[in-house]
Amino acid sequence: MEEKVKCLALVGAGALLGSVSTVILYKLLSRYMADTSSENGKELVSTTAIGSCAMKGEMPGLDILKDEIVSEQLTRNIQFFGIELQQKVTASYVVVIGLGGVGSHAASMLLRSGVGRLLLVDFDQVSLSSLNRHAVATRADVGTPKAQCLKRHFSLIFPECCIEAKVLLYDAKSEEEILSGHPDFVLDCIDNIDTKVALLAACVRRGLKVLSATGAGARADPTRIRVADLKESTNDPLSRSVRHRLKKDYGIEGGIPVVFSLEKPKVKLLPFKGPSGAEENPLDYQMVPGFRVRIIPVLGSIPAIFGQVMASYVVTQLSGLNVQTEPIVTLDSDHYQVLHQRLIEHEESLYGTNEEVQVDVEEVMYIAKELWHGRSAREQSAKDVGRGMWRSVNELMLVRWDRTKPASVSNLILLKFKEADEHESRTLDDIREKEPEFFKRVTSVLKRAELDFGL
């Protein structure tokens, strides 16, 4: 009998809770469904919906986050950033050029993150073969311009965003139309070298922040995708060509962040076959001069991840959230063991003991990779990457920054052998007086180690 009473009590409590939840949800929905309607019936949209830009340069105000539906839709972002940083994102204007597998996912996530204004640019149309990697396109969208396709879908996801769609090819003639208006960020998701180089050079010339996507095709390993300066990208033919052209034609050697994969391409370009099935000259089928026609095999998830990485990078930049990207240091465990052994031998030679060495190989890896990026503390930018970095590590060693303190994770710097000898002959007061900028920079890096390790 007691068992039945308990069961009935549980069922009753569940029914009551369900009823209360239903009533609350109904009241919330009915409050807003009365405000707007569509041809097909009532929809849940906020009273501040903009849908598209009525005037050039129009932006949603910061009050948009006070709207109950908008604040609920962005509640996870607000919880992550805080209201002030989310307001910076909502007040931002981002241009996305190239709306294929990478660009469509990047734009989609920027929209879902609450970016207030988006300009979507692409001259191409949705094709059946692009559905394996496009963020929102369906079969019904095949044959429609990618820019208009995204705008249509985006207006259903976040109608408060001010969305402009331009069916345009980026070139010198369209540069002003696309890049004017002082965008807070430009996303380069173009896969054509000539257009890509021209866009990046224009962004540098205009002083615009830009993030560029390199080759996402022919790859399969998502764990090797990185964000770094263009000059540090490796194993990527597209970024290598872009790097060469920017330096040769515009004198630009770096300063442009890129998303790339450390993975070597798994497959090659497929031979071009015409309607007859025989191999033909792809140039005969070009719709736009300079654009490739040959097919790059693509695993759809990889360009999607490229796009998600781009959106994450840009949103955190727009908000001002400090995120340290993992440095591109191509070393193996043997290098860190060598650095650790050199430290022990140096301590024994200088102090007669290694008892004050308070780091193991894993912590040496953190110091060399995360703090000093595999190069001397006296080098402010990467001069060696890839094999060059591998060779340069053979000339480096760890030494104490402050000789009065133990060789701990927050008191070790990476220097070349000659630099280490010179450092050991000087005092910190001398360095502070004669090289204040160097002293400040090293102190700042070591302070980061204290925070990371809770020291």
N, C-alpha and C positions, 0 to 999 in steps of 0.2 A: 504493500500500500504506500509506504514512504517513497519507494522508487517511482511510482506513478505520479505522486504529488510533485516530486522534484522535476520530473520530465515536463509536466504541465507548466510548472513555474518557469522553466527555461524557455519553453515554447512561447509562453505569454510575454516574457521579457523581450525575447527576440522580435516578436510581432510589434510590441510597443516601440522598441528602438527603431525598427524599420519604418513605422508610421511617422514617428517624429522626424526622421531623416527625410522622408518623402515630402512632408509638409514644408520643411525648411528649404529643400531644393526647389519645390514648386514655387514658393514665394520669391526666391532669388531669380528664377527663370522668368516668372510672370512680370517682375518689375521691369525687365529690359525688353522682353518680347513685345511689350505694348508700344515701345518707342519706334521700332523699325519693322519694315516688312519688305518682302521681295515678290517678284512675279510668281514664284512657286510656293509662296507661303511665308511664314514667319521665321526669322533667323535670329540667332543670338549674336548681336554685335553691340559694341559700346556706343554711347551717344556722342563720342568724340571722333567717330570714324571719319577718315579723310579719303582713303581709297586710292587717290592719285593726286599728283600735284596740279592744283588748279592754276597756280602761277609759278613761274620759274623761280626757284630758290625758296619756295614755301617750305616751312619746317613745322612739325608738331611742336607745341610748346612743352615746357617741362611739366605742366599741369597734367599731361597725358597720363603720368603714373598715378595721379590721384583718382583716375577713373577706376571703378571697382573691378570691371572685367579685365582691363589692361593690367592692373596690378596683380590680379589673380593669375593671369596668363604668364606673367613674368615673375611670379613669386619666388621661384627657385633661383633665378638670376639675382633678384633683390636680396635674397638670403645669402647668396654667395658673395656678391660685391658690396652690399650695403646700398642704401638709397642714393647717396651722393655719387658714388661711382657709376651706378646704373643710370643716373640722370645724364652723365657724360656720354654713355653709350647711346642713349635715346636721343640726345641732341646732336649726334654725329651724322656725317654725310659720307657715304662710301660708294666708290665707283668700281664695278666689276666688269672687266672686259674679257670676253670669251666665256660662253655659257654652256660648255659641253660637260663631260664627266666630272672635271675638277671644279669649274666655275659655278655650275648649277648647285652643287652641294655647298660650296663656300657661301654663295648668295643666300641659299635656303637657311643656313645656320645663322648667318648675320641677321636675317629677318626674324628668326625665332628667338634671337638674343635681344631683340628690341631696338636694333639700329633704326633711327628715325627716318632716314632718307636714303634711298638706294637708286643708283643709276645703273641699269642693266644694258650692256652693249654686246651685240653679236650680229654679224651679217648673214649667218647661216640659218638653215631650217632643221627642224627635228626630223630625223630619219628613223626607220625601223631598227637599223643596226645600233643606233645610239641609245635604245631603251635598256640595254644591259648595264648602263652606267649613269644615266641621267637621273637627277634628283626627283623630279615630279612628272615628267612627260609620260603620257599614255598613248595608246594607239590612235586615239581620237585626235592627238596633237600632231601626228605625223604630217609633214608638209607645211606646218605653220612656223613662222619665225621663232627661234628659241627665246628671244627677248620677250616677245608678246606672250608666249606660252608661260614663261615664268611669272610675268606680271599677273596674268589671269589667275594662276594657282595661288600666288602670294597674296592677292587681295582677299582670298577666302581664309587664309591662315592668320594674317595680321593686317586687317584693313586700315589700321591707324598709321601704318607706314606710308610715307610719301614715295611712291614708286614711279620712276620714269623708265620707259623701255625705248631703246633706239636700235633700229635695224640698220646698223652701220658697220662698215669696215674701217678699222682705225688706220689712218694714214696722216700725212702732213695736212691734207685738206680738212680732215675732220677733227684734228687735234684740239682746236680751240673749242669746238662744240662739245667735245667729250670731257676735256680736262678743265674747263673753266668752272667757276663757281666755288673755288677753294675747297675741294674735297679733303676730308680729314685723312682718308686712305684710298689708295688705288690698288686693286688686285689684278695682277697680270696673269691671266689664265689662257694665254694664247699659245698655240703650238707651232706657229710659223716663225722662223728665225728673224727674217727681215722686219716683220711687224713688231715682234717682241723687242728687238734691239731698239727700234725707233721709239717705241713707247717708253721703255726704261730710260733712254737718254732724255726724252722730253720731261719725264718726271723729275729726273735729277736737275735738269735745267730750270724747271719751275719751282724746285724746292718742295716737291710733294712726297709724302711718305708712300712707299710702294713695296709690295710683297709680290715676288714672282714665283710661279710654279714651273718646275722643270719637267723632265719626262716621267710620266706616270705609267706609260704603256710598257708592255713586255716584262712586267715585274710581278712578284707574287708574295714578297715578305714584308708585311706591314711593320715589323719591329725595326726595320732599318731606315725608316723615314725620319728625316732630320730637318731642322731649321738652322741655317747658318748664313754667313756672308757668302756672296757669289764666288769669291776667290777661294773659299774653303770647300766648295762642293767637289766631290770626286765620283768616279764611276758613272758619270752622266754625260753622254755625248752632246745633248742639247745645251746644257749649261757650259760645257767646254767651248762650244761654238759661239754662244752668246758672249762669254767672257772675252774671247779673242776679238770678236767684232766690236764690242764696246771699247776695248783698249785701243784697237787700231783706228776706228772711225771717230771716236769721241774722247779718247784719252781718259776713259773711266775704268779704273782698276778694281774698285770694290765699293763698299758702302751700301750695297743693295742686298737685303735679306732674301733668301730663296728657300723654298721647300723642295727637297730632293731626296733621292734614295741612295743609300750606300751600296745597294744591291746591283750587281751587274745584270744587264738585261738578259732575260731567260730565253727569248726568241728574237728572230730578226724580222725585218720588214718582209712582208709577203710580196712575191712577184705580181705585177699588175696584169690582169687579164681583162680583155675587152669583152663585148657582148658575144663574140664568137667562141670565147673560152681560150683563145690563143693569147700568148703574151704579147703585149703591145707597148708602145711608148707612152708612159703616163702623162707626158707633157701635152699630148694631143687631146687630153680630156680635162685639162685645167680650166676651171670656170674663172679663177682669179689668178693672174700671173704671180709666181713665187710661192703659191700654196701647194703643199704636197697632195698627191692623189693616191700614192701607194698606201697600203693598209698596214697599220701597226696593231698587232694582236693585243687585246686589252682584257685583263681580268677586272671586271667591273668594280670590285670592292676597293681596289688600290687607288684609282683616281678619286673615288668617294672619300677615302681617308685623307688623301692630299687636300681635298677641299675642306674637310673638317679641321685639319691641322691649320690651314690658312685662317679659317674663321676664328678658331681659338686664339691664335696669335694676335689677330687684328682686334678682337673684342677686348682682350686683356690690355693691349696697347692703348686703345681708345679710353678705357676706364682709368688707366694709370696704375693698374695693379702690377707690382713688380714680380715678374716671372723670369727666372734664370734658365735659359735654354741650355741643354746639355752640349758642352763643347765637342767639336769634332777632333778627337785625338785618337789616331790610329796606332795604338800601342797594344802589345800583348802582355800577359802576366809576367813573362821573363824580364821585361823592361822595368816593371815595378819592383821586382825582386832585386835587380841590379842596383836600382836607386836606394833601396833599403839597406843593402849590403854596403854600399859606398858610404851611407850615413853612419853606419856602425863603425866602419874602419876609420872614417874621419874623426869621429868622436874619440875613439881610442887613441888616435895619433895626437889629437889636440889636447884632450883632457886626461888621458891615461886610463880611461874607462868608458864603457858604453851604458853604464847604469842609468843615465838620465835620458836615454832614448825611450820615449814613451809612445811610440807609434809602431804598428805592425804593417805588413805588406798591404792590407786592405786600406788602411788609413793613408799610406803612401800613395796609393792609387787615387784617393780623394784629393790629396794635396796637389799631386802632379796634374791630374785631369781637371778637376772641378775648380781649383783655386788658380792654378797657373797655366792651364790650357796647354800643357806639354811644352812650354817654352820658358826662357829666362824671365825672371820678374822684372828685368830691365827692358824687356821688349813689350811695348804697349799694344802692338798688333801682330797678327800672325804673318810671318814671313815664309815659314815652311809648313806645308801640308802634305799629306800622303807620304810618299817615300822620303821626301825632304825632312819631314818631321821625325820620321823613324831614325834617320841619320843624326839629326840634331840632338836627340836625347842622349846619344852616346857621349856628348860633351857636357852633360848637365849633372849636377849633384845637389843634394839638399843640405842646407846649413842653417844654423840658428839665426834668427833675426836679432834677438836680444840674447847676448852671451850669458847674462845673469839668470836666465830662465831655462828650464829643461827643454829638450828637443821634442816638443809636443806638437799636436796637429795645428795649434794656433800660434806657433813660434818657429815655423820652418818655411824657408823660401827656396825657390829653385833658381840656381845660378849656373853659369858656365864656369869651368874650372878656374880661369884667370880672374873672373869676377868674384868667385868665392874667396880666393886668396886676398884680393883687395878688400873685400868686405870684412874679413877677419882682422884686418889691420886697422880698422876704423871703429869709432864709437858711434852710438846712435845719436848722441848730441851733435857730432860732427856732420852726420848725414842730414839731420833735421835742419841744421844751419845752412849747409851748402847746397843741399838738394831737397828743398821743402816739398816740391811736387811729388818726387819719388817717395819720400817719407810718408806723405799723406796717402798716396795710392796703396803702398804696401800695408800700411796700418789699417786701411779700409778693408782690404782683402782678408787680412788676418782676423779682423773683427767679425767678418762673415763666418769664418770658421768657428769662432766662439759661439755665435748664435746657432749655427747648424748643429753643433755638438752640445749645446746647453752648458757651456763652460762659464 
